[in-house]
Structure formats: C-alpha cells, structure tokens
Amino acid sequence: MEKKPVLAIMRPETYTDASEDAAAAAGFQPFSVPVVTLKGMKDEAFDGFAQRVLSQKTDLVIFTSANGIEYTLKNLDGVGEKDFLEALKKVPIAAIGPTTRKKLESCGLQSSMMPGEYSSEGLVSDLGKDVSGKVIDIPRSFYGSEVLVKGLEDAGAVVYQTHVYTLDVPEGALQEELIEKVLAGEIDAFAFTSTMMVKNFMALADKNGDRDEVIERLNEAIVGAIGYPTAQTVESFGVNVDVVPDEFTFEALVEAMKERITHI
C-alpha cells in the first residue's frame, strides 16, 4: 500500500475535524497539532459597537472571520442576542471568505458583499471610494492586520474596531512532538493558514529545537500558505513557499499542495 504524504495541520482545535477531512480527501495523512488557540475577549469598544448596530447608526459591519461572528454573539451573553441579530439583518454586512459567509448564513444573516480576494487588502480594494463618510464597524481578532482599518480610513470612512477574541500559543507534549517530527523529517508538507500560526510555529521551534534546522527541514518539504500575507510571513523566516492557492480557503490550499506533490 502506497504511503500517504504526511501533512502538518496547525489550526485551532475547532477546525481539526473539518481540516483532517479535507486533507484526507486530498490524499494526505493528516497530523494535527494546534499552534494557535482562540480565546474570547471583550474590550471597552464592544458596547459601542453593539449600540450602533441596535440603533442602526452603523453603515457597514465587516466580519473578517467566522470566529469574529461566533465571539461577537458570545459577548452578548445570551442577553439581547435576538434583538442584535434582528438589527444586524438591517445593516449591510461584508464577509471575508466563504467560511465567514456560511457562518453568517447559519445565524440567519446575509452578507451584502464578499471580496473576490479573500483578504483585508481585497476588501479595501473592492470597497474603493464607496466608503467615504460611512461609519464602519469591525469585530475581529486582537491580532488582526491594521491594513483593513488604515485602508478604509484613508478612503474617508469612520472606522470602529472591537476585539472579540485573541490568539494564544499552546504549549505541551503535542507541540513538542510536532517539532520532533519536523526535525526527524517525518512531515512531508506544512499548511500555514495565518501569520500568527507562522510566528507561533517558529516560537515553538526556538523553544523545542534548533530554528535553523527546522527551517532546513521546511525547505525540504512542501510548504503551503493560504494567502499572500501569510506567504510573506513564512518567507520572512527564510522558508520557501511552494503553494499559494487561487482561492484562499483551506480546502483549496490542500488541493493545490496535492497537485504540487504529485508533480515532484
């Protein structure tokens, strides 16, 4: 029986099952080790965001991820969630990526737009000059790129952002095993899906091994990045990126990596 190439999946645990299914469907043997952990938070800007939605004083709400939607609703503590969702139905919503759009739909919401390029840069480009003078709310990760906020402000929008979740580095036996397998050359492919994932992975390499040797092993494997910002972060560590899919989804990433492996 032909041995399947081993793919390192380093996404948060909430994505493990779906990611492993996608990897297996593409012909990989998944090895899942989260190097990013999601943690909900509620900052001082959240109540203002909620009030602008309820009073219809926001012109556009942008969700950059499905997590942003989930943690927004958790911050309502179940109190007023129904009123908030009803109010949100009357506000234009932009979603970055099909996963975010699906999450909206599961909540009974519809997005009025989704950028062709699933990124902050793509959304800024698509909105163009249409946001001048508009009030825009963005519930997002504490580590979200400032590209989106700056781009919209430069286009004349009044932008409010609230951080509804943050990202931590999980550390333990499983993360140590990941680095051990990397150093032993037991992983054939790596799927990086965020800049924070890349940075956390390198931090684990520093703590549990030799970063230079880890980078050598990465450059001997197939390395995929879900989008160009992630690819740039990978390359900033001296690692070559072999694959960036045309569509910035995990499923598209593993399919593109499969094609690259079959051509080696």
N, C-alpha and C positions, 0 to 999 in steps of 0.2 A: 504493500500500500504506500502510495506516494506521501511523503511527509509534507504537511502544510507549512507555509512560512508563518512564523510567529509574529504577531502584531501587538505592540505595546499600546494599550488604551489607557489614557491617564486622566480621563474626565471625572467629574464628581460622581459619587455613588448613585445619585438619582438617574444618571444616564447609562449606568452599566449594562442593564439588560438589553436595552434597545441598541446600544453600541456593539455589544457582543453579537447580537443577531445580525446586524449589518456586516460586521467583519466576517462572520462565518459564511454568510451568503456570498461574500466576495471571494471566498476560498482561503481565508486566513484562520490560523489558530489564535484566538484572542487571549491575551494575557492582561488582565485588568488590574491596575493599581492606581487609585486616585492620587494625584499630586496637587489637587485643588479641592478644598472643602468650602461649601457655601454656608454662610451664617447670616441670618436675618438681622437687620438693624433698623432703627427708626430715628432719624435725625430731626433737628429743630425745624427743617423746612417741610416736613411731611404734612403737617396740619394745614399749612397754607396751600399746598398742592390739592389736598382733599377738598378744601373750601372753594378753591377756584373751579374745580370740576362740578361740585354741587351747585354753585351759584352761576354756572355757565360763563365764567369770566376768563376761561382759557380758550384759545382759538385752535390749539392743536396739542394732543398728547402723543409723545413718542415713546414707544416701548422698544428697547434695543435687544431684549431677550425675553424668552418665556419666563425666566426666573424673575425678571422685573415685574411681570404681571402677578406671579404667584406671591411674591413677598409684599407687593402693594396690598393685595387682599388680606394677607396675614396681619399687616399693620393696622387694619381696620378693626381687628379683634372681634370680628363677627358682628360688631355693633354698627349699624348703618351700612353694611355691605350691600344690601339690596338697593337702598337709595343711591349709593355711589355708582353701582353698575347701571342703574336706570339713567342716571345723569350722564354717565360716560357714553351711553348709546347715542346721546345727542351731540357729542363732541367729535370732531374729526380725529381719527387715530392713524398714526403711521406705525408700521411694524417693520423691523429689520429682520428679514429672513422668513422662510415658510414655517419653521418651527414656532416662531413667535406668533405668526398669523393663526396657526392651528390652535395655539393656547387661547388666543382671543376668542376664536370661534367656540371653543369648549366652554367659555364663560358667557356665551350668547352675544358676543361683540363682533363687530366687523371693522376691518381696517380700511380706511379710505385710500391708502396708498402703501406700496411696498417698493423700495428702490430696486432697480434692475441689478445693481451691485449690492450684495448684502453686507453693507458696512456703513460706518458713520460718514465716510467720505462720499459714498454713493448716495446717501440720503441728502446730504448738503448739496451735492451736485444736482439731484433731481428737483429739490425744492427751489433752488435758484433764487430769483428775486421775488418769489411769491410770498415770502415771509416778512417782508418789510413792514414794521409796525405791529406785527402779530405777537400775541402772548403765547409762549410755548412752554409746556411742562414736560420734564423728562425724569421719570422714576427709574433708577438704574443702580448699577454696582458702584461701590465706593472707588473702585479702581477703573471705572470707565474712562475711555480716552477723552481728552479735552478737545479733540478735533471737532466733534459734533457741536459742542457748546460754542466754541470760538467761531466756527464756520457760520452758524446761524446768527450769532451776534454781529458778525461782520456784514451779514446780509440785511441787518436792520431789525432783527427780531428781539423781543424782550424774553430772555430765557431764564427759566427757573429749573433747577435740578434738585432732586431729593435722592439721597442714597438709601435704598430699601434693603440692600444686602451687601455683605462684604465677602472677601475670599481669604481663607487661611491656608497654611501649608500643613497637611497631615504628616506626621512622622511616626514611624513604628517599624515593626518587623517586616511588613509587606513592602514598605518603601525601601528598606534596606535590601530586601530580596530583589527588587527591581534593579537597583544599581549593580548588585552582584551578577545578575543575569546579563546586564549590559556589558560589564567588564569581561564576562566569560564568553561573549559573542553568541549568546543564545537567543538573541532577539534580532529578527530579520528586518523589521520595519517599525517605524515610530510615527504615530499620528498626533500632531500638535494642533490643538483647536483654539488656543488663546495665547496672548502674550504672557499672561500671568502663569499659565501652565509651563511655558518655556522657562521662565525665570525660576519658578519653584523647582522644576526638574534640575536645573543647574545648581540650585542651592543644595538639593539633596546630593548631587554629585560631589559638591565641595565637602559636605559633612560625612558622607559614607564611602568616599573613594577618591580617586585622582581625576580631577576635572579634565585634564589634558588627555588622559587615557580614555575617558568617557567620550570626549569629542572625537577621538580617533575611531572608536567603535561606531559612533553615529555616522561618520563619514564613510564607513564600510557598509552601512545598511541603507535601506530606502527610507528617506525622511519626507514626510508629507506635512504641509501646513494648510489650514483651512482657508486662509486668505492672505493677502499681501502684507498687512501689518504684522501678522503672526510670522510670516516668512522672513520679514526683515529682522524681527527679534531673534529668530533662530540663527540667521546668518551673522548677526552681530556677535555671536559667540564663536564664530569660526566654523560653523556647521553648514554644509551644503544642503540646500533644499532641492529635492528631486521632483516634487509634485506639488502644484497648487491647482485645485480643480476649477473648472469654469463656473460651476455653481458652488457657492460657499456653504455646503452642508456636509455633515459627517458621512452620509451615505455616498455623496459624490466623491468625497475625499478617498474613501476606501476603494471605490471602484477605479478611480484614477491610479491609485497605488497598485492595485491588482494588475492593471494594464502595464505599468512600468516594470513590475516584477516578471511578468510573462515574457517581456522583451529583453530580459537580461540573459 
